[in-house]
């Protein structure tokens, strides 16, 4: 193959630039994947803590409702509220990509 004067240098420079750009993009992708993994782990931990807190609160409400005479409507409202929070957490996890 014949190259005009300077054409080989120009093509070589373009190739070098393209390789450098590809390497840079590959590094950026690897960093993003690492950050995604770390965020996913943090999300799972936060989700577990949140679920545990909800369970503890539900348990407290159940104990208190047995000890103190609280109108059943209020207890039911609290139960509905915590069920809503569970659904909200589930949807949030699904939205953030925590599908397991």
C-alpha contacts under 8 A as a table, 3 or more apart, distances in Angstrom:
res1	aa1	res2	aa2	distance
3	X	6	X	7.97
3	X	7	X	5.87
3	X	8	X	6.15
4	X	7	X	5.30
4	X	8	X	7.36
5	X	8	X	7.16
6	X	9	X	5.26
6	X	10	X	6.17
7	X	10	X	5.04
7	X	11	X	6.09
8	X	11	X	5.16
8	X	12	X	6.02
9	X	12	X	5.01
9	X	13	X	6.08
10	X	13	X	5.11
10	X	14	X	6.17
11	X	14	X	5.02
11	X	15	X	6.06
12	X	15	X	5.04
12	X	16	X	6.13
13	X	16	X	5.06
13	X	17	X	6.13
14	X	17	X	5.06
14	X	18	X	6.10
15	X	18	X	5.04
15	X	19	X	6.10
16	X	19	X	5.16
16	X	20	X	6.09
17	X	20	X	5.11
17	X	21	X	6.09
18	X	21	X	5.08
18	X	22	X	6.13
19	X	22	X	5.08
19	X	23	X	6.15
20	X	23	X	5.14
20	X	24	X	6.12
21	X	24	X	5.05
21	X	25	X	6.16
22	X	25	X	5.11
22	X	26	X	6.07
23	X	26	X	5.01
23	X	27	X	6.19
24	X	27	X	5.14
24	X	28	X	6.18
25	X	28	X	5.01
25	X	29	X	6.09
26	X	29	X	5.11
26	X	30	X	6.23
27	X	30	X	5.09
27	X	31	X	6.25
28	X	31	X	5.12
28	X	32	X	6.20
29	X	32	X	5.01
29	X	33	X	6.10
30	X	33	X	5.09
30	X	34	X	6.20
31	X	34	X	5.09
31	X	35	X	6.18
32	X	35	X	5.03
32	X	36	X	6.04
33	X	36	X	5.00
33	X	37	X	6.16
34	X	37	X	5.11
34	X	38	X	6.25
35	X	38	X	5.10
35	X	39	X	6.09
36	X	39	X	5.11
36	X	40	X	6.02
37	X	40	X	5.05
37	X	41	X	6.26
38	X	41	X	5.13
38	X	42	X	6.23
39	X	42	X	4.98
39	X	43	X	5.96
40	X	43	X	4.97
40	X	44	X	6.20
40	X	97	X	7.75
40	X	98	X	6.61
41	X	44	X	5.14
41	X	45	X	6.29
42	X	45	X	5.12
42	X	46	X	6.07
43	X	46	X	5.10
43	X	47	X	5.96
43	X	93	X	7.79
43	X	98	X	7.38
44	X	47	X	5.00
44	X	48	X	6.17
44	X	98	X	7.20
45	X	48	X	5.13
45	X	49	X	6.22
46	X	49	X	5.08
46	X	50	X	6.01
47	X	50	X	5.02
47	X	51	X	6.09
47	X	89	X	7.57
47	X	93	X	7.77
48	X	51	X	5.11
48	X	52	X	6.14
49	X	52	X	5.07
49	X	53	X	6.15
50	X	53	X	5.05
50	X	54	X	6.17
51	X	54	X	5.10
51	X	55	X	6.16
51	X	86	X	7.71
52	X	55	X	5.04
52	X	56	X	6.18
53	X	56	X	5.06
53	X	57	X	6.14
54	X	57	X	5.06
54	X	58	X	6.06
54	X	82	X	7.08
54	X	86	X	7.96
55	X	58	X	5.10
55	X	59	X	6.09
56	X	59	X	5.03
56	X	60	X	6.16
57	X	60	X	4.99
57	X	61	X	6.12
58	X	61	X	5.09
58	X	62	X	6.14
58	X	79	X	7.48
58	X	82	X	7.45
59	X	62	X	5.07
59	X	63	X	6.20
60	X	63	X	5.09
60	X	64	X	5.98
61	X	64	X	5.09
61	X	65	X	5.87
61	X	75	X	7.58
61	X	78	X	7.94
62	X	65	X	5.19
62	X	66	X	6.36
63	X	66	X	5.26
63	X	67	X	6.32
64	X	67	X	5.03
64	X	68	X	5.73
65	X	68	X	5.42
65	X	69	X	6.41
65	X	70	X	5.98
65	X	75	X	6.94
66	X	69	X	7.05
70	X	74	X	6.93
70	X	75	X	7.03
71	X	74	X	5.67
71	X	75	X	6.83
72	X	75	X	5.09
72	X	76	X	6.06
73	X	76	X	5.06
73	X	77	X	6.16
74	X	77	X	5.00
74	X	78	X	6.33
75	X	78	X	5.17
75	X	79	X	6.24
76	X	79	X	4.95
76	X	80	X	6.11
77	X	80	X	5.09
77	X	81	X	6.05
78	X	81	X	4.94
78	X	82	X	6.27
79	X	82	X	5.28
79	X	83	X	6.20
80	X	83	X	5.05
80	X	84	X	6.12
81	X	84	X	5.07
81	X	85	X	6.28
82	X	85	X	4.87
82	X	86	X	6.20
83	X	86	X	5.07
83	X	87	X	6.33
84	X	87	X	5.12
84	X	88	X	6.06
85	X	88	X	4.89
85	X	89	X	6.09
86	X	89	X	5.11
86	X	90	X	6.18
87	X	90	X	5.03
87	X	91	X	6.19
88	X	91	X	5.21
88	X	92	X	6.06
89	X	92	X	4.98
89	X	93	X	6.09
90	X	93	X	5.19
90	X	94	X	6.22
91	X	94	X	4.99
91	X	95	X	6.04
92	X	95	X	5.01
92	X	96	X	6.12
93	X	96	X	5.16
93	X	97	X	6.25
93	X	98	X	5.02
93	X	99	X	7.00
94	X	97	X	5.29
94	X	98	X	5.52
94	X	99	X	5.59
95	X	98	X	7.46
